[in-house]
Amino acid sequence: MERHCGILARVDSLAGTLPISQAGKIGYKKPLGSVGDTAEIDLIQIGDTLLKKPLCEVALLGHLEPGREACLYIFRHYHWTPIVLGVKYADGGTKHLASSQWIKRQMLQYSVVWPIVSGIGGAISGGLLGAVIGIGKMGIGLGAAGGLGYGWWIALRLWKNYRLAKED
């Protein structure tokens, strides 16, 4: 788990949530909330660190307060996309973490959806490599197993990093 500490200098514009609106009597739209539980933030600057396009639970967005001394807990999806797991402020030690329900939904996605996608990619790559080195269909099985295992490993890392952030 990455832990970035310093002054939370910038939390730039949000994207990724879908607004729900209801047509009013005169035809204007009144916002009711948002669909989805994950938002994409354009940029977060904490200390000297810039996090580009980090993902964050929508409920956690209100706790990212620029100008305060803080530590951000970051998980990297497939080692490149930063996901904000929580924030802990130095003045008073208040800590806000992503909800356990959100973490469970992310783990479900990483243990079911991503293994299917990476398993298919692994099977194709393994099949091509198996044909080149002469192991035939065994390469397809090994590639698919590698893709499935990698997706499950990501889900396990998310759970472990969330536990570490909770204990800190």
Secondary structure, DSSP 4 states (H G I P E B T S, - for coil): -EEEEEEEEEE--EESPEEEEEE-SSS-EEEEEEE-SEEEESEEEETTEEEES-EEEGGGGGG--TTSEEEEEEEEETTTEEEEEEEEETTT--EEE--HHHHHHHHHIIIIIHHHHHHHHHHHHHHHHHHHHT-THHHHHHHHHHHHHHHHHHHHHHHHHHHHHHH-
